[in-house]
Amino acid sequence: MTRVFLDSSVFFSAAYSPRGHARDLIMMALRGGIDMVLSRIVIEENRRNRAASAPEQLPFLGFVLESVSYEVARPTKEEVLSASKYTALKDAPIAAAAKAGKAEPLATLDRKHLLGSPELKELAGSDIVSPEEAVEKLRAREGE
């Protein structure tokens, strides 16, 4: 089964919209179509941001985390420091966690720090794609 690392931005978008590719990825995980890989940072960032700006969305996060089997990737300090050479320090743990979790791909909406960096892609060992690209690739694999 395909292991997909979901960045905080994917959860945030999926919680706000009942449609769209971020929600499609969550639904694929709920149906058992993908193995979801997260990090403690993604989980905590979502809880913190929702509590501060959208407390009504906390049940969605809780539902997903209780309903979906997922792996929490734990990158080493060295992996995070290595990733920080190619992205902002706050985003380095995300790329490092995708690598540690052997995820393919890393789905994110972070165009500024994660998407479009060939060096970061190489370091993460996986494609770094938008939710739309992730869904397209996953659906193409299903059709093979």
Summary of the structure (lengths in Angstrom):
residues: 144
radius of gyration: 14.1
end to end distance: 13.7
largest distance: 43.2
contacts: 477
relative contact order: 0.19
helix: 57%
strand: 12%
